[in-house]
Amino acid sequence: MSEHTTQSGTVIRTRGLTKSFTRGKRTVEAVRGLDLEIGHGELVAFLGPNGAGKSTTLRMLTTLLAPTAGSAEVAGYDVVTQRRAVRNSIGYVGQGNGAGHTQRGRDELVSQARAFGMSRVDARRRAEDLLAAFDLTEHAGRPVSTLSGGQRRRLDVAIGLVHTPSLLFLDEPSTGLDPQNRANLQQQIERLHAEQNTTIVLTTHYLEEADAIADRVIVIDHGRVIADDTATRLKSGLGDLVTLGFAGREQAVIAAERAAAGLPADATVERSGQVVTIRAARGAETAAGLVQDLAGLGAPVQRITVAQPTLDDVFLDLTGRSLRESNETTPTATDETEGAAA
């Protein structure tokens, strides 16, 4: 890591970072004027739908793509003019499998270590350490093509760490894994971050993944950052969702009027038939008092649920659409350009 990075504590800094692709007569801005700072030791998740610009951003930060405009420094080095220094300072795990399918896992790790200038003895020692760290020792003699999806992804991460970088980029590390392997890989990432204080930047469209492991969540949509905070603060700013069910419409009308009159101005109250929904900070506490009031007004609550906000609720509030639904739609031109750039 450079002296500048060590002193400032900032390992990634971008200003107006932009990437455009031209397809035929159409220009697509995959990333639009990104201003970003990430400090040493952070675990940051770029969250957004397919085609939002997450992978394009990582490819610029790892020197695989040149920006159309703006600037970026990674580990104190410019991603355009000091590409070699950037690459020597980082680890990168792309969406595809990084190891040769006919290679054995142990041999692949040793070869990668040798490529970074390690002696044969040090390369073998480093390979064995990584195999043990990622629970791959017993599978190390098998061809990569015979490993399970989870084992291959763990091997990919191990390859990205072979030269002991202090900064690791992971592009959709859990994509295509079953829930068990996804959870296992997340545990490995968390352990790496906790034990070695590695700065980790990952992209994901899995809400649960970003929520579970990231210190900081940067929400990207249409190439722009639309939110940047901890998952807890992003969700707490939205408030709990309280759903009240009543025996009849009249009771629901009374409840909606009472809730609207008694709640803060930033709370929302909606009624549909015999159901009233309330979005409010500390909704669980609010609901308890409201239920008592309504019983006294002759509008007893028949059913009640209180749901804490999710990151999907945050995305819905910011964009008017669900992140889950956005990921299930047909790929856009931005998806295609990101894929083409890989």
C-alpha positions in Angstrom: 0.0 0.0 0.0 1.3 3.5 -0.8 2.4 6.1 1.8 -0.5 8.3 0.7 -3.0 5.6 1.3 -1.6 4.6 4.7 -1.7 8.2 5.9 -5.1 9.1 4.7 -6.8 5.8 5.4 -8.6 6.0 2.1 -7.9 3.1 -0.3 -10.4 4.0 -3.0 -11.2 7.5 -4.2 -13.2 8.3 -7.3 -14.3 11.7 -8.7 -16.9 11.9 -11.5 -16.1 8.3 -12.6 -18.0 7.6 -15.7 -18.2 4.8 -18.3 -20.2 4.8 -21.5 -20.6 2.1 -24.1 -21.7 2.6 -27.7 -23.8 -0.1 -29.3 -24.7 0.8 -32.8 -26.2 4.2 -32.8 -27.0 4.2 -29.1 -24.8 5.3 -26.2 -25.4 3.7 -22.8 -24.0 5.3 -19.6 -23.3 2.3 -17.4 -21.7 4.5 -14.6 -22.6 8.2 -14.2 -20.3 10.5 -12.3 -19.4 8.3 -9.4 -17.9 10.1 -6.4 -16.8 7.6 -3.8 -14.4 7.1 -0.9 -13.7 3.8 0.8 -11.5 3.5 3.9 -9.0 0.9 4.9 -10.6 -2.1 6.6 -14.2 -1.5 5.3 -16.4 -4.3 4.0 -18.5 -2.6 1.4 -21.3 -4.0 -0.8 -22.4 -2.5 -4.0 -26.1 -3.4 -4.2 -28.4 -3.0 -7.2 -30.4 -4.7 -9.9 -28.8 -6.4 -12.9 -27.4 -3.8 -15.2 -27.2 -1.1 -12.5 -23.4 -0.5 -13.2 -22.0 -2.5 -10.2 -19.7 -4.7 -12.2 -18.7 -2.0 -14.6 -17.6 0.1 -11.6 -15.5 -2.8 -10.3 -13.9 -3.4 -13.6 -12.8 0.2 -13.8 -11.4 0.1 -10.2 -9.4 -3.1 -11.1 -8.1 -1.6 -14.3 -10.0 -4.0 -16.6 -11.9 -1.1 -18.1 -10.7 2.4 -18.8 -13.1 5.2 -17.6 -14.8 7.4 -20.2 -14.4 10.3 -17.9 -13.5 11.1 -14.3 -10.7 9.7 -12.2 -10.1 6.9 -9.7 -7.3 6.0 -7.3 -7.0 2.6 -5.8 -4.4 1.9 -3.0 -3.0 5.3 -3.8 -2.5 4.6 -7.5 -4.3 6.0 -10.6 -6.2 3.3 -12.4 -5.3 4.6 -15.8 -1.7 5.7 -15.5 -0.5 3.3 -12.8 -2.3 0.1 -13.8 0.5 -2.3 -12.9 0.8 -0.8 -9.4 -2.9 -1.1 -8.9 -2.9 -4.7 -9.9 0.0 -5.6 -7.6 -1.9 -4.0 -4.7 -5.3 -5.8 -5.1 -7.0 -9.1 -5.4 -9.9 -9.5 -7.8 -12.4 -12.3 -8.2 -14.6 -12.0 -11.2 -18.0 -13.6 -12.0 -16.5 -16.5 -14.0 -14.3 -19.2 -12.5 -10.7 -18.0 -12.4 -9.0 -21.4 -12.3 -8.3 -23.6 -15.3 -10.7 -26.5 -15.3 -8.1 -29.2 -16.0 -5.7 -27.8 -13.3 -5.7 -29.2 -9.8 -6.5 -26.7 -7.2 -3.2 -26.9 -5.3 -1.2 -26.6 -8.6 -3.3 -23.5 -9.6 -2.6 -21.7 -6.4 1.2 -22.5 -6.6 1.3 -21.3 -10.2 -0.5 -18.0 -9.3 1.9 -17.5 -6.4 4.9 -18.1 -8.6 3.5 -15.6 -11.1 3.7 -13.0 -8.3 7.4 -13.7 -7.8 7.3 -16.1 -4.8 9.9 -18.8 -4.5 8.8 -22.4 -5.0 9.0 -23.0 -1.3 7.0 -19.9 -0.4 4.5 -20.5 -3.1 3.8 -24.0 -1.8 3.5 -22.8 1.8 1.1 -20.0 0.7 -1.0 -22.5 -1.2 -1.3 -24.8 1.7 -2.3 -21.9 4.0 -5.0 -20.8 1.7 -6.3 -24.3 1.1 -6.7 -24.8 4.9 -8.3 -21.4 5.4 -11.0 -22.1 2.8 -11.6 -25.7 3.8 -10.2 -27.0 0.5 -7.2 -29.2 1.6 -8.9 -32.5 1.1 -10.0 -31.4 -2.4 -6.7 -29.8 -3.5 -5.6 -32.8 -5.6 -8.7 -32.9 -7.8 -9.1 -31.2 -11.1 -11.0 -27.9 -10.8 -13.8 -29.2 -13.1 -14.7 -31.9 -10.6 -15.2 -29.4 -7.7 -18.7 -28.3 -6.6 -19.8 -24.7 -7.4 -19.1 -23.6 -3.8 -15.7 -25.2 -3.8 -14.8 -23.5 -7.0 -15.9 -20.1 -5.8 -13.8 -20.6 -2.6 -10.9 -21.5 -4.7 -11.4 -18.3 -6.8 -11.3 -16.2 -3.6 -8.1 -18.1 -2.5 -6.5 -17.3 -5.9 -7.4 -13.6 -5.4 -5.6 -13.6 -2.1 -2.5 -15.5 -3.1 -0.3 -12.4 -3.0 -1.8 -11.2 0.3 -3.5 -8.1 -0.9 -4.9 -5.7 1.6 -7.7 -4.9 -0.8 -10.0 -7.5 -2.3 -12.7 -7.0 -5.0 -15.4 -9.7 -5.4 -17.8 -9.4 -8.3 -21.0 -11.3 -7.5 -19.2 -13.9 -5.4 -22.4 -15.9 -4.5 -24.1 -15.9 -7.9 -25.2 -19.5 -8.9 -24.5 -21.0 -5.5 -27.1 -22.9 -3.6 -28.1 -21.4 -0.2 -25.8 -23.6 1.8 -22.7 -22.8 -0.3 -23.7 -19.2 -0.4 -23.8 -19.1 3.4 -20.5 -20.9 3.6 -18.8 -18.4 1.3 -20.2 -15.5 3.2 -18.7 -16.9 6.4 -15.3 -17.2 4.7 -15.6 -13.6 3.6 -16.6 -12.4 7.1 -13.7 -14.3 8.6 -11.2 -12.9 6.2 -12.3 -9.4 7.0 -12.4 -9.9 10.7 -9.1 -11.8 11.1 -6.9 -9.9 8.6 -8.7 -6.5 8.4 -8.8 -6.9 4.7 -10.7 -4.2 2.8 -13.4 -6.0 0.8 -15.5 -4.5 -1.9 -18.2 -6.8 -3.4 -21.0 -6.5 -5.8 -24.3 -8.3 -5.2 -27.9 -8.3 -6.0 -28.7 -10.6 -3.1 -30.4 -8.4 -0.5 -29.7 -10.8 2.3 -26.0 -11.0 1.5 -25.5 -7.2 1.6 -27.6 -7.0 4.8 -25.7 -9.8 6.5 -22.1 -9.1 5.9 -21.5 -5.5 4.8 -20.4 -2.7 7.1 -21.6 -0.3 4.4 -24.1 -0.6 1.6 -23.9 1.5 -1.6 -27.1 1.2 -3.6 -26.6 1.8 -7.3 -29.4 2.2 -9.9 -29.0 3.2 -13.5 -25.3 3.9 -13.0 -25.8 6.3 -10.1 -25.4 6.0 -6.3 -28.8 6.6 -4.8 -27.9 5.6 -1.2 -24.8 5.1 0.9 -24.9 4.1 4.5 -24.9 1.1 6.9 -27.8 -1.3 6.2 -29.1 -0.6 9.7 -29.4 3.1 9.1 -30.8 2.7 5.6 -33.6 0.6 7.0 -34.2 2.5 10.2 -34.8 5.7 8.2 -37.8 4.0 6.5 -39.6 2.7 9.6 -41.5 -0.5 10.5 -44.5 -1.7 8.5 -47.5 -2.4 10.8 -50.5 -4.2 9.3 -53.8 -4.1 11.2 -56.9 -6.2 10.2 -60.4 -5.5 11.4 -63.8 -7.2 11.4 -65.3 -4.6 9.1 -64.7 -1.6 6.9 -66.1 0.9 9.5 -63.6 -0.2 12.1 -60.8 0.1 9.6 -61.9 3.7 8.7 -61.8 4.6 12.4 -58.4 3.1 12.8 -56.9 4.9 9.8 -58.3 8.2 11.0 -57.0 7.7 14.5 -53.5 6.6 13.3 -53.2 9.5 10.9 -54.1 12.0 13.6 -51.7 10.5 16.2 -48.6 9.7 14.3 -45.7 11.9 13.2 -45.9 13.7 9.9 -43.3 11.4 8.3 -45.4 8.3 9.0 -47.7 7.0 6.3 -51.2 5.4 6.8 -53.1 3.6 4.1 -56.4 1.7 4.2 -57.7 -1.0 1.8 -61.0 -2.5 2.8 -60.7 -4.0 6.3 -56.9 -3.6 6.4 -54.9 -0.6 7.6 -51.1 -0.4 6.9 -48.8 2.0 8.7 -45.2 2.8 8.0 -43.6 4.5 11.0 -40.4 4.7 13.0 -40.5 2.4 16.0 -43.7 0.9 14.5 -43.8 -1.9 17.1 -44.0 0.6 20.0 -46.6 2.7 18.1 -48.8 -0.3 17.4 -49.1 -1.3 21.1 -50.6 2.0 22.1 -52.7 2.2 19.0 -54.3 -1.2 19.6 -55.3 -0.1 23.1 -56.8 3.2 21.8 -58.8 1.5 19.1 -60.3 -1.0 21.5 -61.6 1.9 23.5 -63.1 3.4 20.3 -65.0 0.3 19.5 -62.6 -0.8 16.7 -60.8 -3.8 18.1 -57.9 -5.1 16.1 -58.5 -8.7 14.8 -55.0 -9.3 13.3 -51.7 -7.5 13.6 -48.3 -8.0 12.1 -45.2 -5.8 12.5 -42.4 -6.2 9.9 -39.0 -4.5 10.1 -37.9 -2.9 6.8 -35.7 -4.7 4.4 -33.2 -3.4 1.9 -35.8 -4.2 -0.7 -38.2 -1.8 1.0 -35.4 0.8 1.0 -34.9 0.3 -2.8 -38.7 0.5 -3.4 -38.9 3.7 -1.4 -36.0 5.2 -3.4 -37.0 4.1 -6.9 -40.6 3.1 -6.8 -39.9 -0.5 -7.8 -38.8 -3.7 -6.0 -35.1 -4.8 -6.3 -36.2 -8.4 -6.3 -38.5 -7.8 -9.3 -35.9 -5.7 -11.1 -33.5 -8.7 -11.0 -36.1 -11.0 -12.5 -36.7 -8.8 -15.6 -35.2 -9.2 -19.0 -31.6 -8.0 -19.1 -31.2 -4.4 -20.4 -28.7 -3.0 -22.7 -26.5 -2.1 -19.7 -26.4 -5.8 -18.7 -25.2 -6.6 -22.2 -22.5 -4.0 -22.2 -21.3 -5.1 -18.7 -21.1 -8.7 -19.9 -19.3 -7.7 -23.1 -16.7 -5.8 -21.0 -15.8 -8.8 -18.9 
